[in-house]
C-alpha cells in the first residue's frame, strides 16, 4: 500500500465517521510500526524500469471480495 494513499484514506474515513480527533500522520505512522508494519521502497508493478514508491508492507484496502 503506497504511503501516499494510506493516510489520506484514513483521514477521509475518520471524517466520514465523525471522528473529532483523528490521528496526525506521524502518530498514525508510529502506530502502524508498533503493530509490526514496515515501510520500504517498492516498484508498484515489479518492473525495474518503473519508479520506486514508499509503501507500507502487508497492508491493502479491503475489497468486496473480502466479505
N, C-alpha and C positions, 0 to 999 in steps of 0.2 A: 504494500500500500504506500503510495507516494506520500511523503511528509507534507507536501503542499496540498494534498487532497484531504488528509485525515482531520486535521484541526478545523478547517473551515466547515467540514461536515458535522463535526461535534458541536461547534458553535451554533450552526443553524438548527441542529436538533435541540440544543439547550434552549434556544429562543422559542422554538415551536412548542416545547413542552412547558414553557413558562418558568424555567429556571431563573431565579432572580440573581444568582451568584455563580455563573459558570466559571470554570477553571481558566486561569490565564494560561497562555501557551506554554510557558516554562514549567508551570506546575503540572499541566496535562502531560507534557513530555516526561517529567520526573516520575509521575505515577505509572506511566507505561513501562519505564525502565525498572521500577520496583516490582512490577508484575512479570519481569523477565524478558520483556521485549527489547530488541536491539535495532539500531539503525545501521544501514550500510548503503554503499553506492551500488546500484544495480542498473542493468540495461533493461528497460521495460519489455523489449521483445527478444532479449537474449542475443541479439546480433552485435558483433564487435564494431560495426560501423555506425551505431547509434549512440547518442549522448547518454551518459550515465545520469541517474537521478537519485537523490537520497530517498530511502524508503524504510518504513517500519517492516521488519521481517516477521512473518507469521500472522499478519493482520490483513483482513479483507472485509469488504462490505458484505452484509448478509443479502442473499437473493431470495426470490420467491421459491426457488428450488430447495432452499434450506429447510423450509417448513414441512 
